[in-house]
Each structure stands twice: as structure tokens, then as C-alpha cells.
Amino acid sequence: MNEQLKLRCIDGATGSELERRGVDLSLPLWSSRALLDAPEVVAEVHRDYLSAGAEAITPPPSAPIVDRWRRLDWANAPQN
């Protein structure tokens, strides 16, 4: 295969892995709750993916997280 055409998968089902490790992914925050409640587990999942050969990792998008916090009227919601 031509190296210029090499495809890469960037979805490792992080949410499913967080749930498997016991992190609460309930609505309305889903996986963004993990950043609040279990950041060490998020880091652990990312380290495990990198150890398994992942070439890239990505965090949950921050804009939807902030939007969800605001919709919940959380006093400590980050400001943009």
C-alpha cells in the first residue's frame, strides 16, 4: 500500500472503555462527565491506547461539554 494513502482509524471507542472501567456516562453529560469525575481514568485509557500502538488520541470536544454544563446551570461551568 502506498504510504501516502495509508488510512488511520481515530475512534477507539473511548466512551465504551470508560464505561467498562466503571465510569458514570449517564445523560446529559455522557463521556464529558468522566473529565469531571474520573480524569485519571481518562488518562489511563489514553495511555493504554498509546501502549497498544495508537498514533493519536483526542479528548472529548470541549464546546459541547461547556454547553451541557451551562444547560444544567452549574455554577462552576467554565467560561469561554
RAJO-V77404 format. One record per run of one state. SS is the DSSP state (2 for helix, 1 for strand, 0 for the rest). FROM is the first residue (numbers start at 0). LEN is the number of residues. If there is no record, write none. Layout:
# RAJO-V77404
{{SS	FROM	LEN} {SS	FROM	LEN}}
This chain:
# RAJO-V77404
{{0	0	2} {2	2	3} {0	5	8} {2	13	7} {0	20	11} {2	31	6} {0	37	1} {2	38	13} {0	51	10} {2	61	10} {0	71	9}}
